[in-house]
Amino acid sequence: QWRYAMDNVLFVPPESFDPPPRVDSAIVRMVPLAVPPALDVVRYGAIVQVAFSQRRKILRNTLGRWLDEQGFSGEFDLQRRAEEVPVSEYVALAQATQA
């Protein structure tokens, strides 16, 4: 998602499927960005992998340790779950830690 402009096109309710799932669905449009953000893709992948490594855990317990090991001293709210963080914040974190 970090290389695309994301756009919700259509909401798809559960009853549109058989059997209906317990989640809502959507059709999205993904348009490649003319100039994607400059970042170390390997570092970005590592951050995302660590953040999502333990389901439903607060980032302080996963990403916080990793950031400490990397010597990161910047600002990042670790009191959230991985799925609550927008993609743009993961991109900014990857850019901040690659310096």
BASEVO-462259 format. One record per atom (N, C-alpha, C): x, y, z. Coordinates in steps of 0.05 Angstrom, whole numbers, plus 5000, padded with zeros to 4 digits. Example, Ala and Ser with C-alpha at 12.3 -4.5 7.8 and 13.67 -1.06 7.14 Angstrom:
526448865156;524649105156;526449345156;525749555142;527349795143;525850015157;
This chain:
501649765000;500050005000;501750255000;504250245009;505850485011;506650594984;506250444963;506950534936;504550624920;502150624933;499650684918;497950894933;496351024917;494251194928;491851004930;490750974954;488550784959;485950944959;483950824947;481350964945;479150754949;477450784969;475150614973;473050674951;472350464936;470550504914;467650424921;467450194935;464850094941;464849924967;462949974984;462549815008;461049555000;461849325009;460549075003;459648945029;457048935034;456048825060;456448525061;456448405085;456848125088;454747955073;452248055072;450147895059;450547865029;452647995018;453247964989;454547704984;455347555004;456847305002;455247075013;455846835004;454546595015;456646395021;457146325046;455846435070;456946715076;455346875090;456247145096;458547145116;460747295111;462847305131;462047485154;463647485175;463147655199;464547915197;465347995173;466848245169;465548395146;466048655145;465148815122;467348795101;466648835076;468548825054;468349085038;470349125021;470349365004;471849304978;471049444958;472549444933;474249694933;476849664929;478649894930;480049934903;480850174898;482350244875;485150314884;487150184871;489950234878;491350364854;492050614857;493350764835;496350804843;498150694827;501050734834;501751034836;503251094857;504251364860;506351434839;506251674828;508151754808;511051734819;511351824844;513951814857;513451684885;513951424888;513651304914;515651414934;514951404960;516751504981;519451364979;521651514984;524351394984;524751265011;525251005011;525750865036;527150605030;528450495051;529750235050;527550025053;526949885031;524749695030;525249465050;527749375053;528349165072;527749255101;528549495108;527949605135;524949635139;523649735119;520649775121;519349505125;520249295110;519149035114;519648925142;522048975152;522648875179;520949015200;520449275197;518749415216;515949305216;514849265192;512149165190;511948875201;513948715195;513948435204;514048425235;515748585247;515948595276;513348695288;512248905277;509849025287;507448835288;507248665267;505048475265;505748195274;508048165287;508947895295;507347765316;506047925333;504347805355;501647935353;499747765347;497047865343;495848015366;494748245361;493248405380;494848505403;497448505401;499248615422;499648915418;500149055440;500849335438;503749345427;504249545410;506849565397;509149595416;508649695440;510749725460;512049455465;510449235463;511448965469;512848835445;512548945421;513848825398;515749025385;514649225372;516249415358;517949585377;516949635401;518549785420;521249665426;521349405430;523849265435;525749295410;524549255387;526149275362;527349555358;525749755364;526650035361;528850085381;528649985405;530750015425;533349885415;533149655404;535549515393;536849675371;535149815356;536249975333;537350245343;536950315368;537850565379;536050805370;533550745364;531750965355;530951135379;531251395376;530651575398;528451775390;527251735367;525151915358;522451865371;520452005361;517751975371;516151775355;514751595368;512851415355;511051305377;508451315373;506551235393;506350925394;507550805414;507550515417;505250405433;503350585441;501050495456;498650415439;499250335414;497150245395;497749965387;495849845374;496249585361;497149635333;498549435321;499749465295;497649545274;495249435276;493149485255;491949765258;492549905280;491550175284;493350395272;495750315264;497750505253;497350535223;497050785213;496750825184;499350745170;499150665145;501450585129;503450815128;502451065126;504251295124;506051315148;505051235172;506751255196;508951035196;508350805185;510450595182;512550695162;511750825141;513650935121;515351145135;514151325150;515751535163;517651415184;516851205198;518551075217;520950935203;520450805180;522550685165;524550895155;523551115146;525351335137;526951445161;525751475184;527051585207;529151405218;528751145216;530750945227;532950875208;532750955183;534850885164;537151085164;536751305178;538851515178;541251445194;
